[in-house]
């Protein structure tokens, strides 16, 4: 039995045999100038709960939303604390999603007046502090967000980073009638279509992103990804 337990621990550390209960999830909306940010975290959380993920923390940049839902506000301190909370002893993999405005400095946190940007080095530090060597998926939605795919962010062989725009491009948002920003809409569409792995979901989202940009004749965003060599086939919870 001890040998079997050891084998299971090794497999889980490589993302093999993960079940929904093994995932710790942090979903954050960094801005509050439109409802799309909170819609994304709400809808992703709903889908994950639907397949059995229960270890989920949601952060918001909208005080009224925090009052209604009991969510904490999206600041550096709360992001760091939430990572620590989702990294339970039974947590074998971590998922972080953030959506906001962004520039080459990092992801904008509208309510954190002392540190208004979440930088790549800060995010790397926060996730490493809590999630250690566990498989990690980081989804970054914002203009220029691939600027976050730095050397430090890609040294982890069990980390996946999906970013909505290249380091030199903006990321198209949404029309006034759309619930989700374009990149998030396409990721959710790929998930709903049955994408099995994070790589599959990203690859299936790309033509969806490009189609909408071409239709609207807006500049292309060129989403980018880093897929660590030890998690190239890491499966989405419940798949």
C-alpha positions in Angstrom: 0.0 0.0 0.0 2.8 2.4 0.8 4.4 1.7 -2.6 1.0 2.4 -4.3 0.7 5.6 -2.3 4.1 6.7 -3.3 3.4 6.0 -7.0 0.2 7.9 -6.8 2.0 10.9 -5.3 4.6 10.9 -8.1 1.9 10.6 -10.7 -0.1 13.5 -9.3 3.0 15.6 -9.1 3.3 15.2 -12.9 -0.4 15.9 -13.4 -1.3 12.3 -14.1 -4.5 11.0 -12.5 -5.7 14.4 -11.3 -9.3 14.6 -10.4 -11.4 17.8 -9.8 -10.8 17.5 -6.0 -7.0 17.8 -6.6 -7.3 21.3 -8.1 -6.9 24.6 -6.2 -8.4 27.5 -8.2 -8.0 31.3 -8.0 -10.0 33.5 -10.3 -9.5 37.3 -10.2 -11.1 40.3 -11.9 -8.6 43.1 -11.8 -10.8 46.0 -13.0 -14.3 47.2 -12.6 -15.0 49.5 -15.6 -17.3 46.9 -17.1 -19.0 43.8 -16.0 -17.2 41.4 -18.3 -14.4 40.8 -15.8 -16.7 39.5 -13.1 -18.8 37.6 -15.6 -15.7 35.7 -16.7 -14.7 34.7 -13.1 -18.3 33.8 -12.3 -18.8 31.6 -15.4 -15.5 29.8 -15.1 -16.2 29.1 -11.5 -19.6 27.8 -12.4 -18.2 25.4 -15.0 -15.5 24.1 -12.6 -17.9 23.6 -9.8 -20.1 21.7 -12.2 -17.4 19.0 -12.7 -16.6 18.8 -9.0 -13.9 21.4 -8.3 -14.7 22.8 -4.9 -11.5 24.5 -3.8 -12.1 27.8 -5.6 -11.4 31.4 -4.5 -12.9 34.3 -6.5 -11.6 37.9 -6.2 -13.3 41.0 -7.6 -12.5 44.7 -8.2 -16.1 45.7 -7.7 -16.9 46.5 -4.1 -20.6 45.9 -4.7 -19.9 42.5 -6.1 -17.8 41.8 -3.0 -20.6 42.8 -0.8 -23.1 40.5 -2.7 -20.9 37.5 -3.0 -18.6 37.7 -0.1 -15.6 37.7 -2.4 -12.4 39.5 -1.4 -11.1 42.5 -3.4 -8.3 42.0 -5.9 -5.2 43.4 -4.4 -1.6 42.1 -4.1 -2.3 41.0 -0.5 -5.5 39.2 -1.3 -4.0 37.4 -4.3 -1.1 36.2 -2.2 -3.4 35.2 0.6 -5.8 33.4 -1.8 -2.9 31.4 -3.3 -2.0 30.2 0.2 -5.6 29.3 0.9 -6.1 27.2 -2.3 -2.7 25.4 -1.8 -4.1 22.9 0.7 -2.3 19.6 1.6 -4.6 17.7 -0.8 -4.1 20.2 -3.6 -2.0 18.6 -6.4 -2.4 21.3 -9.1 -3.1 25.1 -9.2 -5.1 27.2 -11.6 -4.9 31.0 -11.7 -7.0 33.2 -14.0 -7.0 37.0 -14.1 -8.7 39.4 -16.4 -8.1 43.1 -16.5 -6.5 45.9 -18.4 -2.8 45.4 -18.8 0.4 46.9 -20.3 4.0 45.8 -20.6 4.5 46.4 -16.9 1.9 43.9 -15.9 -1.8 43.3 -15.1 -3.7 46.3 -13.7 -5.2 46.0 -10.3 -7.6 48.9 -10.1 -8.2 48.8 -6.3 -4.6 48.4 -5.2 -3.5 52.0 -4.9 0.0 51.2 -3.5 0.8 48.5 -6.2 -1.3 49.0 -9.2 0.3 46.4 -11.4 0.8 42.6 -10.9 4.1 42.0 -12.5 5.5 38.8 -13.9 8.1 38.5 -11.1 5.4 39.1 -8.4 3.1 36.5 -9.9 5.9 34.0 -10.2 6.8 34.6 -6.6 3.2 34.3 -5.3 2.4 31.1 -7.2 5.8 29.5 -6.3 5.5 30.3 -2.6 2.2 28.5 -2.4 2.0 25.9 -5.2 5.7 25.0 -5.2 6.5 22.3 -7.7 2.9 21.3 -8.3 1.5 21.6 -11.9 0.4 25.2 -12.5 -1.9 26.8 -15.1 -1.8 30.6 -15.3 -4.3 32.3 -17.7 -3.7 36.0 -18.2 -6.2 38.1 -20.1 -5.3 41.6 -21.0 -3.5 43.7 -23.5 0.2 42.9 -24.0 -0.2 40.0 -21.5 2.4 37.8 -23.2 5.0 40.3 -21.8 4.4 38.3 -18.6 5.9 35.2 -20.2 9.4 35.9 -19.0 12.4 33.8 -18.3 11.4 33.5 -14.7 7.9 32.5 -15.6 9.0 29.8 -17.9 11.7 28.1 -15.8 9.1 25.9 -14.2 8.7 22.6 -16.2 5.3 22.0 -14.8 3.8 25.4 -15.6 1.5 26.5 -18.3 0.9 30.2 -19.2 -1.8 31.2 -21.6 -1.9 34.9 -22.5 -4.4 36.8 -24.6 -2.1 39.0 -26.5 1.5 39.2 -27.6 4.0 41.6 -25.9 3.4 44.2 -28.6 -0.3 43.9 -29.3 -3.6 44.9 -27.6 -6.3 42.4 -26.9 -9.7 43.0 -28.4 -12.4 43.2 -25.8 -16.1 42.8 -26.5 -19.1 44.6 -28.0 -21.7 46.0 -25.7 -23.9 43.0 -26.1 -21.3 40.3 -25.3 -20.8 38.7 -21.9 -17.1 37.9 -22.3 -14.0 39.5 -23.7 -12.9 37.9 -26.9 -10.1 35.7 -25.5 -12.2 34.5 -22.6 -15.1 33.9 -24.9 -13.0 31.7 -27.1 -11.5 29.7 -24.2 -14.9 29.1 -22.7 -16.2 28.1 -26.1 -13.4 25.6 -26.5 -14.0 24.2 -23.0 -17.7 23.9 -23.7 -16.9 22.1 -27.0 -15.0 19.4 -25.0 -11.3 20.4 -25.1 -9.5 17.8 -23.0 -6.2 19.4 -22.3 -5.0 23.0 -21.7 -3.0 22.8 -24.9 -6.1 21.7 -26.8 -8.2 24.5 -25.3 -5.6 27.1 -26.3 -5.2 25.8 -29.8 -8.9 25.6 -30.4 -9.3 29.2 -29.1 -6.9 30.7 -31.6 -9.0 30.5 -34.7 -12.0 31.7 -32.7 -10.0 34.8 -31.6 -8.7 35.5 -35.1 -12.2 35.1 -36.7 -13.7 37.7 -34.5 -10.8 40.1 -35.0 -11.0 39.7 -38.8 -14.8 40.1 -38.8 -14.5 43.4 -36.8 -11.4 44.5 -38.7 -9.5 45.2 -35.4 -5.8 44.7 -34.9 -4.8 41.0 -34.3 -3.9 40.2 -30.7 -1.7 37.1 -31.3 -2.3 35.1 -28.1 0.8 33.2 -26.9 1.4 30.3 -24.6 4.2 28.6 -22.7 3.6 24.9 -22.1 6.1 23.3 -19.7 7.7 20.1 -21.0 6.4 18.0 -18.1 2.7 19.1 -18.5 2.3 19.2 -22.3 -0.8 16.9 -22.0 -2.1 18.2 -18.6 -5.9 17.6 -18.6 -8.5 20.2 -17.8 -10.4 19.3 -14.5 -13.2 16.8 -15.3 -11.7 15.8 -18.6 
